[in-house]
Amino acid sequence: MQLRFDVKRLIKEDRAKYLCPECFVPVSLVSRKESRRFFFRHLVEDGRCSAVTRGELSQSDINARKYNGAKESFLHREMKQWLADSLRASGLFTDIAQEARWTGPITGAWRKPDVSAMYGELKIAFEVQLSTTFLDVIAERWSFYQKEGGLVIWVFARFDDERRRLTQDDLFFLNNQNAFVVSKGTRDASVAANDFLMDCTWAEPALPHIAPTLGHARISFSQLTLDTERQQAYYFDHQGLKTQLQADLAEERRNWPAYFEEWWLELASRKSSQEEQEDDVWRFPESSPIHWNDWGMLQETCLAAYGREQSRHLPVAMLNVFYSAKHGKPIGIRRRHFIEVAHYVVESYPRYLRWFRRALEVFERGPLLAEQDQSGKWAIKVKRYKQAMKNRDTRYDVDETHRQLFEWLFPELAPLPRQTGE
């Protein structure tokens, strides 16, 4: 939604963020009403391009049919009066007017906001949003009031949590995900409290695997943060809290490889007396042997790249191999000596051999293998696979499937080899 507004705002400033790659006409970002699916639309469509993105009706045609020359609705007039009454009740606003012409001393342009008032030294325009306000109108007013040092605040008659219109979302996301409702109820409450009260709905930021929630409260205008640069007036600082949550999450994520290793080693020790299981993939348990309930976050962070259908699967055998290399002993694999793990990789997982060799180098396991190679079989096997790699034997081509996972869990090994010749 923010990108949609940015595209439109730049178009209104005779700049374009995106062009059609075929005809080089500027395009805007629009949405299908029935499915909320976004696509790019030509600003001008005259047959020069094979892509057809516009319907038969122009915006002026839609406006003409929609309003058909009718005057503003009764509810619109009521809302302007409720706004003016609420502003007067607070005693904090001066020069309160409806439909007063606002002429910009800087640009020379003018607008007629539904209600305008002075809040101390700040001039504020209140615009009532009842039905469809085209995004280019929103962008024009946003730019006008920003350039003039004023502030535009949009108010709704209602704000439906479940069935919001696209134009409501345009304003909601533009305003730090805060929406204000003015009604007869808020006007009466304002008069009774000698304050300007509105009903506010806001989105509370959530972590990636948690559905966002909406908050609701009746608030005083004096509780708002007013930002003329961003043309925002908000009660709840959605972006500020989101930024803080992301910073906290980034700090926490730095510890997750260690948490995962702790859990994996605990799991391996518990399974050591059970029948060996060396499947290629394994599903996350619903709970962890250690106290860590962030499996959903792990999936979103690292495993989402594998697709949602397999996002709970892990390459068990190779994780055991890598942790064995790190700790210099078999982990999760029923072998007695580490050299047996090395033989196991060469025979069963040759496509991971280049990565295993990186682990042997980084974790300095060469001396350990030499010590345990009493028969000399490992040295012979090394000579053979090195020659095979030199001959570009495809059995040793790298399996890239879980690169992101291994480089995240073992950052000391990154970047892992990619090309056959590495």
C-alpha positions in Angstrom: 0.0 0.0 0.0 2.9 2.4 0.7 4.4 1.5 -2.6 1.1 2.2 -4.4 1.0 5.7 -2.8 4.6 6.4 -3.6 4.1 5.5 -7.3 1.1 7.8 -7.6 2.7 10.7 -5.7 5.7 10.7 -8.1 3.4 10.6 -11.1 1.6 13.7 -9.8 5.0 15.3 -9.5 5.7 14.5 -13.2 8.1 11.8 -12.3 7.7 8.0 -12.7 8.9 5.2 -10.5 8.1 2.5 -13.0 7.7 2.4 -16.8 6.2 -0.3 -19.0 9.2 -2.3 -20.4 7.6 -2.5 -23.8 6.2 1.0 -24.5 8.0 3.0 -21.8 4.7 4.7 -20.7 4.6 5.4 -16.9 2.5 2.9 -15.0 0.5 3.1 -11.7 -0.2 0.3 -9.2 -3.8 -0.7 -9.0 -5.8 -3.6 -7.5 -8.7 -5.8 -8.6 -11.6 -5.0 -6.3 -12.9 -8.6 -6.1 -9.5 -10.3 -5.2 -7.2 -7.5 -3.9 -4.6 -8.5 -6.4 -2.2 -5.8 -7.5 -1.1 -5.1 -11.1 0.5 -2.2 -13.1 -1.7 -0.1 -15.4 -0.6 2.3 -18.2 -1.3 6.0 -17.6 -1.9 6.2 -21.3 -3.2 3.3 -23.4 -3.4 4.2 -27.1 -2.7 0.9 -28.8 1.1 1.2 -29.0 1.6 -1.6 -26.5 0.5 -5.2 -26.6 -0.3 -5.1 -22.9 -3.9 -4.0 -22.3 -4.3 -2.8 -18.7 -7.2 -0.4 -18.7 -11.0 -0.9 -18.8 -13.3 1.0 -21.1 -14.2 3.7 -18.6 -11.9 6.5 -17.7 -11.6 8.0 -14.2 -13.8 11.0 -15.2 -16.4 8.6 -16.6 -16.4 6.7 -13.4 -16.8 9.9 -11.4 -19.6 11.1 -13.7 -21.6 7.9 -13.3 -20.9 7.6 -9.6 -22.0 11.1 -8.6 -24.1 12.0 -11.7 -23.8 15.6 -10.8 -25.3 15.1 -7.4 -24.4 17.3 -4.5 -22.5 16.0 -1.5 -24.4 13.4 0.6 -26.4 14.3 3.7 -23.9 12.2 5.9 -21.0 14.2 4.4 -22.6 17.4 5.5 -23.4 16.0 8.9 -19.8 14.8 9.4 -18.4 18.3 8.6 -20.8 19.7 11.2 -19.8 17.1 13.8 -16.1 17.9 13.1 -16.7 21.6 13.5 -18.7 21.1 16.7 -16.0 18.9 18.2 -13.2 21.3 17.3 -15.1 24.2 19.0 -15.7 22.0 22.1 -12.0 21.5 22.7 -11.1 25.2 23.0 -7.7 24.4 21.4 -8.6 25.3 17.8 -9.2 28.7 16.2 -10.3 29.9 12.7 -12.6 26.9 12.4 -14.3 26.9 9.0 -16.1 24.6 6.6 -15.2 24.6 2.9 -12.9 27.6 3.4 -10.5 28.2 0.6 -6.9 27.4 1.5 -4.5 29.3 -0.8 -0.9 28.3 -0.5 1.4 31.2 -0.2 4.3 29.1 -1.3 2.9 27.3 -4.4 0.0 29.7 -5.2 -2.3 26.6 -5.5 -5.4 26.3 -3.5 -7.7 23.7 -2.0 -11.1 23.7 -0.1 -10.8 21.2 2.7 -14.1 20.0 4.3 -13.1 21.6 7.6 -10.0 23.6 8.4 -8.7 25.1 11.7 -5.6 26.4 13.4 -4.1 24.3 16.1 -1.7 26.7 17.7 0.7 27.7 14.9 -0.3 24.6 12.7 -3.0 24.9 10.1 -4.9 21.6 9.8 -7.2 20.4 7.0 -9.8 17.7 7.9 -11.1 15.7 4.9 -14.1 13.4 5.2 -13.7 10.1 3.4 -17.1 8.4 2.8 -16.8 6.5 -0.4 -14.1 6.3 -3.1 -11.4 8.9 -3.1 -9.0 8.2 -5.9 -5.4 7.7 -5.0 -4.3 10.5 -7.2 -6.5 12.9 -5.3 -5.0 11.7 -2.0 -1.5 12.1 -3.4 -2.3 15.6 -4.7 -3.6 16.8 -1.3 -0.7 15.0 0.5 1.8 16.9 -1.6 -0.1 20.3 -1.3 -0.3 20.3 2.4 3.2 19.1 2.9 4.6 21.8 0.7 2.5 24.5 2.5 3.6 23.3 6.0 0.1 22.3 6.9 -1.3 18.9 7.8 -4.2 17.0 6.3 -6.1 14.5 8.5 -8.6 12.1 6.9 -11.6 11.0 9.0 -14.1 8.2 8.3 -17.8 7.6 9.1 -16.9 4.0 9.9 -13.9 1.8 9.6 -14.8 -1.9 9.0 -12.1 -4.2 10.3 -13.0 -7.1 7.9 -14.3 -5.4 4.8 -12.2 -2.3 4.3 -12.2 -0.7 0.9 -9.0 -0.3 -1.0 -9.2 3.5 -0.6 -9.6 3.1 3.1 -6.4 1.0 3.2 -4.7 3.7 1.1 -5.3 6.2 3.8 -4.8 3.7 6.7 -1.3 2.6 5.5 -0.3 6.1 4.6 -1.2 7.3 8.1 1.1 4.9 10.1 -1.8 2.4 10.1 -4.1 4.7 12.2 -7.7 5.5 11.2 -10.0 8.0 12.8 -13.8 7.9 12.9 -16.0 10.9 13.6 -19.7 10.3 14.4 -22.6 11.8 16.3 -21.4 9.7 19.3 -17.9 11.2 19.2 -19.3 14.7 18.7 -21.6 14.3 21.8 -18.7 12.9 23.8 -16.5 15.8 22.7 -19.1 18.4 23.8 -19.6 16.7 27.1 -15.8 16.5 27.8 -14.9 19.9 26.3 -12.4 18.0 24.2 -12.0 16.8 20.6 -12.6 13.1 20.8 -12.4 10.5 17.9 -12.6 6.8 17.7 -9.3 5.4 16.6 -8.4 2.1 15.0 -4.7 1.0 14.6 -2.7 -2.0 13.7 -0.4 -3.5 16.2 2.8 -4.8 14.6 3.4 -8.5 14.9 6.3 -10.9 14.4 6.3 -12.7 11.0 4.5 -15.8 12.1 1.8 -14.0 14.1 -1.3 -12.5 12.6 -1.5 -8.7 13.2 -4.3 -7.4 15.5 -6.3 -4.2 15.4 -6.6 -1.9 18.5 -9.5 0.4 19.2 -9.9 3.3 21.5 -11.7 6.6 21.9 -8.9 9.1 22.0 -8.3 12.9 22.4 -6.8 14.8 19.6 -4.2 16.0 22.1 -2.9 12.4 22.3 -1.9 12.4 18.7 1.6 12.7 17.2 1.5 15.2 14.4 4.1 14.9 11.6 3.9 17.4 8.8 6.8 16.0 6.9 5.2 12.6 6.5 1.7 14.1 6.7 0.7 11.7 9.5 -1.3 12.1 12.6 -1.3 9.0 14.7 -2.2 7.8 18.2 -0.3 4.5 18.0 3.2 4.6 16.5 3.0 1.4 14.4 6.2 2.0 12.4 8.2 2.9 15.5 7.1 -0.2 17.4 7.6 -2.3 14.3 11.2 -1.0 13.9 11.9 -1.8 17.6 10.4 -5.3 17.2 12.6 -5.9 14.2 15.7 -4.8 16.0 14.9 -7.0 19.0 14.2 -9.9 16.6 17.5 -9.4 14.8 19.3 -9.5 18.1 17.4 -12.6 19.2 18.1 -14.3 15.8 21.8 -14.0 16.4 21.4 -16.5 19.2 19.2 -19.0 17.4 21.9 -21.1 15.9 23.2 -21.7 19.4 19.7 -22.5 20.6 19.2 -24.9 17.7 22.5 -26.6 18.4 21.7 -27.1 22.0 18.4 -28.6 21.1 19.9 -30.8 18.4 22.6 -32.2 20.6 20.1 -33.0 23.3 17.9 -34.7 20.8 20.8 -36.7 19.5 21.8 -37.9 23.0 18.2 -39.0 23.7 18.1 -41.0 20.5 21.6 -42.6 20.8 20.1 -45.6 22.6 17.3 -46.0 20.1 17.2 -47.5 16.6 19.3 -45.4 14.2 17.2 -43.0 12.0 19.1 -41.4 9.2 16.3 -40.2 6.9 17.1 -37.3 4.5 14.4 -35.2 6.1 12.7 -34.9 9.4 9.8 -32.8 10.8 10.1 -30.3 13.6 8.5 -31.6 16.8 5.5 -29.6 18.2 7.6 -28.9 21.3 11.3 -28.8 22.1 13.2 -30.8 24.8 14.6 -27.4 25.8 12.5 -24.5 26.7 12.2 -22.8 23.3 8.8 -22.2 21.7 10.0 -20.2 18.6 9.8 -23.0 16.0 7.4 -20.9 13.9 10.0 -18.1 13.9 12.7 -20.5 12.8 10.6 -21.7 9.9 9.8 -18.1 8.8 13.5 -17.1 9.2 15.3 -19.9 7.5 13.2 -22.6 6.1 10.6 -20.6 4.2 12.9 -20.7 1.2 12.1 -24.3 0.8 8.4 -23.6 0.2 5.6 -23.8 2.7 4.9 -27.4 2.1 8.3 -28.5 3.2 9.1 -25.7 5.6 9.0 -28.0 8.7 11.5 -30.5 7.2 15.2 -30.7 7.9 18.1 -32.7 6.3 18.7 -34.8 9.4 21.6 -36.9 8.3 23.8 -34.0 7.1 23.0 -31.9 10.1 24.3 -34.8 12.2 27.4 -35.0 10.0 28.1 -31.2 10.4 27.7 -31.3 14.1 29.9 -34.4 14.2 32.6 -32.4 12.4 32.2 -29.5 14.7 32.5 -31.6 17.9 35.0 -34.2 16.6 32.8 -37.2 17.4 29.7 -38.9 16.0 26.5 -36.9 16.7 23.2 -38.5 16.0 24.9 -41.2 13.9 25.4 -44.7 15.3 29.2 -44.9 14.7 32.0 -45.3 17.2 34.6 -43.1 15.6 34.6 -39.8 13.7 36.4 -41.4 10.7 33.4 -43.6 10.2 31.3 -40.5 9.7 33.7 -39.3 7.0 33.4 -42.7 5.2 29.7 -42.4 5.5 29.6 -39.0 3.8 31.8 -40.2 0.9 29.7 -43.3 0.3 26.2 -42.0 1.0 26.2 -38.3 0.5 28.9 -37.5 -2.2 27.0 -34.3 -3.2 27.7 -32.9 0.3 31.4 -33.9 0.3 32.7 -30.5 -0.7 30.8 -28.9 2.2 32.0 -31.6 4.5 35.6 -30.9 3.4 35.1 -27.2 4.3 33.9 -28.3 7.7 37.0 -30.5 8.2 39.2 -27.6 7.3 37.5 -25.0 9.5 37.1 -27.3 12.5 40.6 -28.7 12.0 39.7 -32.3 11.9 42.4 -33.4 9.5 44.8 -34.6 12.3 41.9 -36.5 14.0 41.2 -38.4 10.7 44.9 -39.2 10.2 45.1 -40.5 13.8 42.0 -42.7 13.4 43.0 -44.0 9.9 44.8 -47.0 11.2 44.1 -49.1 8.0 45.0 -46.3 5.5 41.6 -46.8 3.8 40.6 -43.2 4.4 43.8 -41.9 2.7 43.1 -44.1 -0.3 39.5 -42.9 -0.5 40.6 -39.3 -0.3 43.0 -39.8 -3.2 40.2 -41.4 -5.3 37.5 -38.8 -4.7 40.0 -35.9 -5.3 40.8 -37.4 -8.7 37.1 -37.9 -9.5 36.5 -34.3 -8.6 39.3 -33.2 -10.8 37.7 -35.2 -13.6 34.4 -33.3 -12.9 32.6 -36.4 -11.8 28.9 -35.2 -11.4 28.4 -37.4 -8.3 30.2 -34.7 -6.4 28.3 -31.7 -7.7 27.0 -29.6 -4.8 23.5 -30.1 -3.6 22.3 -26.5 -3.1 18.9 -27.4 -1.5 19.8 -26.5 2.0 22.6 -23.9 1.5 20.7 -21.2 3.4 20.1 -23.5 6.4 23.7 -24.6 6.7 25.2 -21.2 6.3 22.9 -19.9 8.9 23.5 -22.7 11.4 27.2 -22.8 10.7 28.2 -19.2 9.9 31.9 -20.0 10.3 31.6 -22.2 7.2 30.1 -19.5 5.0 30.3 -19.2 2.1 30.1 -22.8 1.4 31.6 -24.0 -2.0 29.3 -23.5 -5.0 31.2 -24.4 -8.2 32.4 -27.9 -9.2 36.0 -26.7 -9.3 36.0 -25.2 -5.8 
